[in-house]
Amino acid sequence: TSFERYCSLVEPCFLETGLSGAPLCEGGGDKAVTLDNVQEFVQQAARFWFDTGVSAQVSAFRAGLNDVFPLECLVTFSPTELREMFCGEDRIEWTEEQLLSHLHPGGGLNDKSATFKFLVAELLEMNQAERSRFLDFVSSCPRLPPGGIAKFHVDVFPDAGATKQGFPRSRACANQLYLPPYSSKDELHAKLHEAMHCSVGHHEQ
């Protein structure tokens, strides 16, 4: 089967990732994953990733948090409220008016510049997954902060010296996006989406 062929080529074993990391059981580095025991591997890997492998870190996090904010105070908030406070907004919503207010063109770009207009139009058409990718690309966080787009901004600059064959780049630590001089929205769409998907949140420059 394809799985057996994969195992013969990669030789996974009972380690944290299947190839490296902490052993999932005694002698895990010497115990090969096979078609007969792959379910056992999945169960042990899940237990490691969500229980035994992180329990010490979770306990330390709880203790540290309790030092500055007593945990019993957290019962005041619902799970939804806590998730929003720590992780940001669940849905990424914005309108054209909001984008024009929170995308700040500079360096020679303005809200009448063709490239800037292409960007706004592209952002409006993005689905939720694509919007999340864009936020990760420009800010290293795939969600809007608590308060939504009203608490977020991106500075947009022309990429000096770049041609339209180039890709957008970002400085995620400063929420800055640099755009080559694309001549159409289709060009921006293709290059921006490739940059977002290839960066996986690490396109810092």
C-alpha positions in Angstrom: 0.0 0.0 0.0 1.0 3.7 -0.2 1.3 3.8 3.6 3.7 0.8 3.6 5.7 2.4 0.8 5.9 5.6 2.8 7.1 3.7 5.9 9.7 1.9 3.9 11.0 5.2 2.5 10.8 7.4 5.6 11.1 4.8 8.4 9.0 6.6 11.0 9.2 5.4 14.6 7.6 6.0 18.0 9.1 9.5 18.4 7.4 12.8 19.1 7.0 13.7 15.4 7.5 10.2 14.0 11.0 11.1 12.9 12.5 13.0 15.8 11.9 14.4 19.3 11.0 12.7 22.5 10.3 9.0 22.6 6.6 8.2 23.0 7.3 5.0 24.8 10.4 3.1 26.1 12.6 2.4 23.2 10.4 4.5 20.9 13.4 5.4 18.7 13.8 1.7 17.8 10.1 0.9 17.4 9.0 1.3 13.8 5.6 2.5 12.8 3.8 -0.1 10.7 0.3 -0.6 9.3 -0.4 -2.9 12.3 0.6 -0.4 15.0 -0.1 3.0 13.4 -3.3 3.5 15.5 -1.2 3.0 18.6 1.3 5.5 17.4 -1.5 8.1 16.8 -2.9 7.5 20.3 0.5 7.9 21.9 1.4 10.9 19.8 -1.9 12.6 20.7 -1.4 11.9 24.4 2.1 13.4 24.2 1.1 16.5 22.3 -2.0 17.3 24.4 -1.2 15.7 27.8 2.1 14.3 29.0 4.3 16.3 26.7 2.9 19.7 27.8 1.5 19.1 31.3 4.6 20.6 33.0 4.5 23.7 30.8 0.8 24.1 31.4 1.3 23.8 35.1 4.1 26.4 35.0 1.9 28.8 32.9 -1.0 28.4 35.4 1.3 29.1 38.3 2.9 32.2 36.6 -0.5 33.6 35.6 -1.8 33.0 39.1 1.1 35.1 40.5 -0.2 38.2 38.6 -3.9 37.4 38.2 -5.6 35.0 40.6 -7.1 32.2 38.5 -10.3 32.3 40.5 -11.0 35.7 39.0 -11.2 34.2 35.6 -14.5 32.6 36.4 -16.0 36.1 35.9 -15.5 35.7 32.2 -17.1 33.2 29.8 -15.0 31.0 27.6 -15.9 33.1 24.6 -14.8 36.3 26.3 -11.5 34.8 27.4 -10.8 33.5 23.9 -11.5 36.9 22.5 -9.3 38.7 25.0 -6.3 36.3 24.6 -6.7 35.4 20.9 -8.6 38.2 19.3 -11.7 38.3 17.2 -13.1 34.9 15.9 -14.2 36.4 12.6 -12.3 38.8 10.4 -14.8 41.5 9.2 -14.0 44.7 7.4 -15.7 47.1 5.0 -14.2 49.3 2.3 -14.7 52.3 4.6 -12.9 50.6 7.5 -10.0 49.5 5.3 -9.6 53.0 4.0 -9.4 54.2 7.6 -7.0 51.6 8.9 -4.7 51.0 5.9 -2.3 53.9 5.8 -0.6 54.6 2.4 2.7 56.3 2.5 6.0 56.8 0.8 4.4 58.2 -2.3 1.3 56.1 -2.2 -2.1 57.6 -1.4 -5.7 56.4 -1.4 -6.0 57.3 -5.1 -2.9 55.3 -6.1 -3.8 52.3 -8.4 -1.8 49.8 -6.4 -3.5 50.8 -3.2 -6.9 50.6 -4.8 -6.0 47.1 -6.0 -5.1 46.1 -2.5 -8.3 47.4 -1.0 -10.4 45.6 -3.6 -8.5 42.4 -3.1 -8.9 42.5 0.7 -12.7 42.9 0.3 -12.9 39.8 -1.9 -10.9 37.6 0.4 -12.7 34.8 2.3 -12.0 34.2 6.0 -9.1 31.9 5.5 -7.4 34.3 3.1 -8.0 37.2 5.4 -6.4 35.2 8.2 -3.4 34.5 6.0 -3.1 38.2 5.1 -3.1 39.3 8.8 -0.5 36.7 9.6 1.6 38.0 6.7 1.6 41.6 7.8 1.4 41.2 11.6 2.4 37.7 12.5 -1.0 37.2 14.1 -3.8 35.5 12.1 -6.6 37.3 13.9 -7.7 40.9 14.5 -7.1 42.1 18.0 -9.9 42.5 20.5 -12.1 45.3 19.2 -11.6 44.2 15.6 -10.4 46.3 12.7 -10.9 49.5 14.7 -7.9 48.4 16.8 -5.7 47.5 13.8 -3.7 49.3 11.2 -1.3 48.5 8.4 1.1 51.0 6.8 1.4 50.4 3.0 4.4 51.6 1.0 5.6 51.2 -2.5 8.6 48.8 -2.8 11.3 51.1 -4.2 13.3 49.4 -7.0 10.9 46.4 -7.3 9.3 45.5 -10.6 5.8 44.1 -11.1 7.4 40.6 -11.3 8.3 40.9 -7.6 6.4 39.8 -4.6 4.9 41.9 -1.8 7.0 41.8 1.4 6.2 42.8 5.0 7.7 44.0 8.2 5.4 42.1 10.5 6.9 43.7 13.7 5.8 47.1 12.5 2.6 46.1 10.5 4.1 47.4 7.3 3.4 46.1 3.8 5.6 46.9 0.7 4.0 46.5 -2.7 5.7 46.4 -6.2 4.1 48.6 -8.9 1.5 46.2 -10.2 -0.5 47.3 -13.2 -3.7 45.3 -12.5 -5.6 43.8 -9.6 -5.0 40.3 -11.1 -1.3 40.8 -10.9 -1.5 41.9 -7.2 -3.9 39.0 -6.5 -1.5 36.4 -7.9 1.7 37.8 -6.2 0.1 38.6 -2.9 -1.5 35.2 -2.5 1.7 33.4 -3.4 3.6 35.5 -0.9 1.0 34.8 1.8 0.9 31.1 1.3 4.6 30.6 0.9 5.6 32.7 3.9 3.4 30.8 6.5 3.8 33.8 8.8 7.6 34.1 8.4 8.0 36.7 5.7 9.7 39.2 7.9 12.2 41.4 6.1 
